Amino acid sequence: MKDVRRGDSVAVFNNSRRARSSFARVDVVVRIARDTSTQSPLVSLGNGADGHLTITARHPVFVDGRWVTAAAAAAAADAKTAPTCADVVSDCVYNFVLEASPSGRQPVVVGGVACATWGHETKGDAIIEHAFYGNRARVLANLRGLPMVDGVVQVAGCVRDRNTNEVVGLI
């Protein structure tokens, strides 16, 4: 993930049985710093053959036809979707904003696991729907003001609403 840059094609989940493989272009690559002394360990999921996905515990992943948190996927006994899981410590994670496509913004596939990208515009499911992370226009507007190193936007943290504690911006 750390080597992906804007314009690169990444594998995306396609729910159509007719499609052999699908790809989407990356519009924005984001590196999110993490304080390992205060933040929870990351979860590692994957099928082994395709590597693994290291992700925050609350990040939405698509498993068995539905959205669940990565923590729930790790806890699941289904050997097809999460045969390996472990707690991982890392000082950063990466995410993408994908370019718009005729078929929408599908989840990116990492290590055989489909996971949500920022600005996905998915609605109607409490696990993935998010007023900020799910809104492409809001995410892109917020990322424009943040520093960039080697084509990767650097995020130091998030801004939360005082009343709801929901993420409403990035810093």
C-alpha positions as CSV (number, residue, x, y, z in Angstrom):
1,M,0.0,0.0,0.0
2,K,2.8,2.4,0.8
3,D,4.1,2.2,-2.8
4,V,0.8,3.0,-4.5
5,R,0.5,6.4,-6.1
6,R,-2.1,8.6,-7.8
7,G,-3.0,7.1,-11.2
8,D,-2.1,3.5,-10.2
9,S,-4.7,0.8,-10.7
10,V,-5.7,-1.2,-7.7
11,A,-7.8,-4.4,-7.5
12,V,-11.4,-3.7,-6.4
13,F,-14.2,-6.0,-5.4
14,N,-16.8,-6.6,-8.1
15,N,-20.0,-8.4,-7.0
16,S,-20.8,-9.4,-10.6
17,R,-20.1,-13.1,-11.3
18,R,-19.4,-12.2,-14.9
19,A,-16.4,-10.1,-14.1
20,R,-13.1,-11.9,-13.7
21,S,-11.3,-9.0,-12.2
22,S,-11.9,-5.4,-11.8
23,F,-9.6,-2.4,-11.2
24,A,-9.9,1.2,-10.3
25,R,-7.5,4.1,-10.5
26,V,-6.3,5.8,-7.4
27,D,-7.2,9.5,-7.2
28,V,-5.5,10.3,-3.8
29,V,-3.2,8.3,-1.6
30,V,-3.4,9.1,2.1
31,R,-0.9,8.2,4.9
32,I,-2.5,8.4,8.3
33,A,-0.1,8.7,11.3
34,R,-0.9,6.7,14.4
35,D,0.3,7.1,17.9
36,T,1.2,3.5,18.9
37,S,1.3,4.4,22.6
38,T,-2.4,5.5,22.7
39,Q,-4.1,3.9,19.8
40,S,-5.4,0.3,19.6
41,P,-3.3,-2.3,17.7
42,L,-4.3,-2.9,14.1
43,V,-5.9,-6.1,12.9
44,S,-4.3,-8.3,10.3
45,L,-6.6,-10.2,7.9
46,G,-5.9,-12.2,4.8
47,N,-6.1,-15.5,3.0
48,G,-2.4,-16.2,3.0
49,A,-2.1,-16.7,-0.8
50,D,-2.8,-13.0,-1.5
51,G,-0.9,-11.6,1.5
52,H,-2.7,-9.8,4.3
53,L,-4.4,-6.6,5.1
54,T,-3.4,-4.6,8.2
55,I,-6.2,-2.3,9.1
56,T,-7.8,-0.5,12.0
57,A,-10.3,-2.6,14.0
58,R,-13.3,-0.4,13.2
59,H,-12.6,-0.1,9.4
60,P,-15.4,-1.6,7.3
61,V,-14.6,-4.8,5.3
62,F,-16.9,-6.7,3.1
63,V,-17.2,-10.4,4.2
64,D,-19.8,-13.0,3.2
65,G,-21.9,-10.4,1.3
66,R,-22.2,-7.8,4.1
67,W,-20.2,-5.0,5.7
68,V,-18.6,-5.8,9.1
69,T,-15.8,-4.2,11.1
70,A,-12.3,-5.6,10.7
71,A,-12.5,-6.6,14.4
72,A,-15.6,-8.6,13.7
73,A,-14.1,-10.2,10.6
74,A,-11.0,-11.2,12.7
75,A,-13.3,-12.8,15.3
76,A,-15.3,-14.7,12.8
77,A,-14.6,-18.4,12.4
78,D,-14.9,-18.4,8.6
79,A,-11.6,-19.8,7.4
80,K,-12.3,-18.5,3.8
81,T,-12.3,-14.8,4.8
82,A,-10.0,-14.5,7.8
83,P,-7.9,-17.6,8.4
84,T,-5.1,-15.5,9.8
85,C,-5.6,-12.6,12.2
86,A,-3.3,-11.0,14.7
87,D,-2.8,-7.7,16.5
88,V,-0.2,-5.5,14.8
89,V,1.5,-2.3,15.9
90,S,2.3,0.3,13.2
91,D,2.9,4.1,13.2
92,C,0.7,4.6,10.1
93,V,-2.0,3.2,7.9
94,Y,-2.9,4.1,4.3
95,N,-6.1,4.7,2.5
96,F,-7.2,5.8,-0.9
97,V,-9.8,7.9,-2.7
98,L,-10.6,6.2,-5.9
99,E,-11.5,7.9,-9.2
100,A,-15.2,7.8,-10.1
101,S,-16.2,5.0,-12.5
102,P,-19.4,4.0,-14.3
103,S,-19.9,1.1,-11.8
104,G,-19.3,3.3,-8.7
105,R,-16.6,3.1,-6.1
106,Q,-16.0,-0.5,-5.2
107,P,-14.1,-1.6,-2.2
108,V,-10.3,-2.1,-2.7
109,V,-9.1,-5.6,-2.3
110,V,-5.9,-6.2,-0.2
111,G,-4.8,-9.6,0.8
112,G,-8.0,-11.1,-0.5
113,V,-10.1,-8.8,1.7
114,A,-12.4,-6.1,0.3
115,C,-12.2,-2.9,2.4
116,A,-13.8,0.5,2.1
117,T,-11.9,3.5,0.7
118,W,-12.6,7.1,1.6
119,G,-15.3,8.8,-0.4
120,H,-17.1,5.6,-1.2
121,E,-20.6,7.1,-1.2
122,T,-22.1,3.9,0.1
123,K,-25.4,4.5,2.0
124,G,-28.0,2.4,3.8
125,D,-25.6,0.2,5.9
126,A,-24.7,1.4,9.4
127,I,-21.3,-0.3,9.3
128,I,-20.0,1.6,6.3
129,E,-22.2,4.7,5.9
130,H,-20.3,7.7,7.2
131,A,-21.2,11.4,6.9
132,F,-17.5,12.3,6.5
133,Y,-15.5,9.3,5.3
134,G,-18.3,8.2,2.9
135,N,-18.6,11.6,1.3
136,R,-16.2,12.1,-1.6
137,A,-16.6,15.9,-1.9
138,R,-16.1,16.4,1.9
139,V,-13.0,14.2,2.0
140,L,-11.4,15.7,-1.1
141,A,-12.1,19.3,0.1
142,N,-10.5,18.5,3.5
143,L,-7.4,16.7,2.0
144,R,-6.6,19.7,-0.3
145,G,-5.3,21.7,2.6
146,L,-3.0,19.0,4.1
147,P,0.7,18.5,3.4
148,M,1.9,16.2,0.7
149,V,5.2,14.2,0.6
150,D,6.1,12.3,-2.6
151,G,2.5,12.5,-3.9
152,V,1.0,11.1,-0.6
153,V,-1.2,13.3,1.5
154,Q,-0.1,13.3,5.1
155,V,-2.8,13.1,7.8
156,A,-1.8,13.6,11.4
157,G,-5.2,13.0,13.0
158,C,-8.9,13.8,12.8
159,V,-11.3,16.5,14.1
160,R,-14.4,15.2,15.9
161,D,-17.7,16.8,16.6
162,R,-17.9,17.8,20.3
163,N,-21.4,16.5,20.7
164,T,-21.4,13.3,18.7
165,N,-17.7,12.4,18.7
166,E,-18.1,11.6,14.9
167,V,-15.1,12.5,12.6
168,V,-15.9,15.7,10.7
169,G,-12.4,16.6,9.4
170,L,-8.7,15.8,9.1
171,I,-5.6,17.5,10.3
